[in-house]
Amino acid sequence: MAVPDRRLSETDARLEGLRMPEGGWAAPARQDALARVQAMGLPQRRDEYWKFTRPDTLAQVEPPKAGLFHSDEAPMYDGIDRLRIVFVDGVFDAAQSDDLALEGVSIERLAEVGARDIHWAKDLYGTLEARGQVPVARPFAALNTAFAEDGVLIHVTGRPSRPINLVYMHQSESSDAILHNVIKVDAGAEATILESGPAAARFNKCTEVDIADTGRLHMVRSQGRDHERRAVTHIFARLGAESVFKAFTLTMNGVLTRNECVVELTGDDAVAHVAGACVGDGDFHHDDTVFVTHDAVNCESRQVFKKVLNNGATGVFQGKILVKAGAQKTDGYQISQSLLLDGDSQFLAKPELEIYADDVACSHGSTSGAIDEDALFYLRSRGVPEGPATDLLTLAFLGEALDEIENRDLAEHLLERLNNWLARRR
Amino acid sequence: MAALDQTQVKEGVDQDTVDAVREVGGAYKHGWNTDIEMEYAPKGLTPDIVRLISEKNEEPQWMTEWRLQAYERWLTKEEPTWAMVDYPEIDFQDQYYYARPKSMEVKPKSLDEVDPKLLATYEKLGIPLKEQMILAGVEGAEDAPAEGRKVAVDAVFDSVSVGTTFQAELKKAGVIFCSISEAIREHPELVKKYLGSVVPVSDNFYATLNSAVFSDGSFVYVPPGVRCPMELSTYFRINAENTGQFERTLIIADKGSYVSYLEGCTAPARDIAQLHAAVVEIIVEEDAEVKYSTVQNWYPGDENGKGGIYNFVTKRADCRGDRAKVMWTQVETGSAVTWKYPSCILRGDDSQGEFYSIAIANNYQQADTGTKMIHLGKNTKSRIVSKGISAGHAQNTYRGLVSMHPKAKHARNYTQCDSLLIGDKCGAHTVPYIEVKNNSARVEHEATTSKVDDDQLFYCRSRGMDEEEAVALVVNGFCKDVLQALPMEFAMEAQQLVAISLEGSVG
């Protein structure tokens, strides 16, 4: 199909301003990705896959300015023993980062090892992203593969004793960061990746995850509290037999967030859970787009998304379960719920199922409504003032998504954060 | 139906359901052809063809202009490709847009003057065009009381209406029921006011095409406060080869009125696919209620997917007044490809829209169907119940939109869509769009058998049923509810379908 002129000229303008790193093992993958993004063109406002979210500020040449958010809070995951890798506006900060040596895992930076001729990540870099471009185009991810200068390459070979924390700090009002991470989990290995921070005024992040048979990976991220930042992120995960992938995202504020998660269950008995909790207040647009493909027998997938929206905030959920022919005994579940705290907020959802196998159980649900007046009345009759009562019900509502985090300490940590944020806003 | 016979059915799927689907999707009973002398307009679509159709229908100048404008718009529109259906490109210049039996050249003044061959056609379909008490072919008809139910029928054969029964009796009640071509001549003020007011000329590719070339269809006007004394129905028959049918139906229920309208359709079995692109517009004023039921049984193509009708239909109801109510019920068993979304615009405060659908796709059939519920007024309510069943190599998609506008305070929607797959070569898909723009609105979308009403489940379990039995009972009861919403003229079809259970449904 021919790409319309406008899409073409806007895509060219955007690509012109970017510099592709030269040489090294990733060079062929970068060239392929560039060809992909040129063929697809960057998203336009009327694209079906961008029906609920305007892509223009993500695609334009310069990012809109984003004011910095100052907080005296302790850093995210404070008190949890973790290995920190810090990027400031997309640039690695050695001084704030820990030593990258940790038993059971090899951690390298794309910028450091990218010039080599041979690297284990060569087979994965851009490969999983390319697989995720069918049946729906994800041009921002291809752009990322082509132009990302840095990112983290993590090879999990055992069971590292502490989680790895990728910290993305934001210090410049007009920064435009592109990072590309690759995570490979070997058979029987298990790790937890934590992510935190807004990263930049505009952040394009792509994470490719390959989990071998019986491997396990947990990802927990918090996208920071900067009001004006924009982000478009992708996770492409491929799961082997009996492997487990669990991803959770907490989003608080941010004028525009588009989180895409593309999961492919390729080995029998694999499990994938993708969950998210978001609290939006004011000029806030948050989009979770999830695409889970079942291509093996007896796999389980869960999508649990909860959104609390206030003061005209917008929440979007586009979820899809695709069960390929032959993927029998699939157990697919999908729930998206929104709590609208005022009359101006909106929730837009498209919870989709596409099923080509007959012996499967797939269910999806979606609800939207105001806070339960009866529950509120009950709490108030027990002496809880309206503000804290609303917060309590909000937390209970979001709790179901936080329950998807396997590590209870981490879940408690996030819940406490959330509670403090709600209390402060009051 | 060899395909289904050999299908291994997964455990938990009710055998009665498989049998019922086999029965419904079995040998197509209405595939015969009426050998009758026809008169065609030349093949292809040009402004001259549009003028010719208008002329044949003896239309006034304004109607011709309206059609020509639609034709101009159609030239600028692109065929939609978003539905999950796949068919070879349609050559819009390689078919006839107008076909009528020669004997209809001079309009018969009464049913007695209609060509006996045409009357026999409808007789054979079980729709005799006589002003009798009850449609033949309905079980129990012979036992019906002499003063039994009456049904007025408008019979459309290819491009023309053959006749309309009970017109005089309806007229006494003030109800106008006639073909749309007659309405354009006899009631231009009503047609001018309402035609294209619910489905605008440029609404979508097929609606625009229909606006240019529609040949016949039915017109209903129910005056204020009148409860239509009988059921109204239109029976569409495609007979001619290589001919598209473009019917146009306009129903106006004025303040406080009530009407129940039924629609049936069949076509001969032919190897070459035929196009059917209809537009149905319903206007529901204050306190009025319209019930619209369809049993769609167009020729579905043979077991190898050869031939069949492409059914690309735009149906929409506009609840203009407060407390207006509309109910769509559809049983979709025919057509090679279905593209159909009967919708409700809930404009009046407290207005209500309901959509009940059972879509059964077999062999190589493809169905992409659902509804749109647009909530604009306060306290508007909508309910969507959709059951999709796929067998053989068929693909069945529910596609729907529930939109709660900012001013639709305290609006409510409940949606349930279930799918059932019989065999591992078919597909079942769900594509719901949900847009909630005010917080007093409540929207619930479910697509799972385990989410049946907790109270009902608890009741069943307290009577000693196990969970599975209880769920099956409640869900089955639900499916039957949909069928019972059908008027009794469809009892035959409904009886076959009652055996269908959604046990083993995949969500």
Boltz contact constraints between the chains, C-beta under 6 A:
constraints:
  - contact:
      token1: [A, 340]
      token2: [B, 439]
      max_distance: 6.0
  - contact:
      token1: [A, 343]
      token2: [B, 438]
      max_distance: 6.0
  - contact:
      token1: [A, 343]
      token2: [B, 439]
      max_distance: 6.0
  - contact:
      token1: [A, 346]
      token2: [B, 437]
      max_distance: 6.0
  - contact:
      token1: [A, 347]
      token2: [B, 436]
      max_distance: 6.0
  - contact:
      token1: [A, 348]
      token2: [B, 435]
      max_distance: 6.0
  - contact:
      token1: [A, 349]
      token2: [B, 434]
      max_distance: 6.0
  - contact:
      token1: [A, 350]
      token2: [B, 433]
      max_distance: 6.0
  - contact:
      token1: [A, 352]
      token2: [B, 431]
      max_distance: 6.0
  - contact:
      token1: [A, 353]
      token2: [B, 430]
      max_distance: 6.0
  - contact:
      token1: [A, 354]
      token2: [B, 429]
      max_distance: 6.0
  - contact:
      token1: [A, 355]
      token2: [B, 428]
      max_distance: 6.0
  - contact:
      token1: [A, 355]
      token2: [B, 506]
      max_distance: 6.0
  - contact:
      token1: [A, 356]
      token2: [B, 427]
      max_distance: 6.0
  - contact:
      token1: [A, 357]
      token2: [B, 424]
      max_distance: 6.0
  - contact:
      token1: [A, 358]
      token2: [B, 10]
      max_distance: 6.0
  - contact:
      token1: [A, 358]
      token2: [B, 421]
      max_distance: 6.0
  - contact:
      token1: [A, 358]
      token2: [B, 424]
      max_distance: 6.0
  - contact:
      token1: [A, 359]
      token2: [B, 10]
      max_distance: 6.0
  - contact:
      token1: [A, 360]
      token2: [B, 506]
      max_distance: 6.0
  - contact:
      token1: [A, 362]
      token2: [B, 506]
      max_distance: 6.0
  - contact:
      token1: [A, 362]
      token2: [B, 507]
      max_distance: 6.0
  - contact:
      token1: [A, 363]
      token2: [B, 447]
      max_distance: 6.0
  - contact:
      token1: [A, 363]
      token2: [B, 448]
      max_distance: 6.0
  - contact:
      token1: [A, 363]
      token2: [B, 507]
      max_distance: 6.0
  - contact:
      token1: [A, 364]
      token2: [B, 447]
      max_distance: 6.0
  - contact:
      token1: [A, 365]
      token2: [B, 446]
      max_distance: 6.0
  - contact:
      token1: [A, 366]
      token2: [B, 434]
      max_distance: 6.0
  - contact:
      token1: [A, 366]
      token2: [B, 445]
      max_distance: 6.0
  - contact:
      token1: [A, 367]
      token2: [B, 444]
      max_distance: 6.0
  - contact:
      token1: [A, 368]
      token2: [B, 436]
      max_distance: 6.0
  - contact:
      token1: [A, 368]
      token2: [B, 443]
      max_distance: 6.0
  - contact:
      token1: [A, 369]
      token2: [B, 442]
      max_distance: 6.0
  - contact:
      token1: [A, 370]
      token2: [B, 439]
      max_distance: 6.0
  - contact:
      token1: [A, 370]
      token2: [B, 440]
      max_distance: 6.0
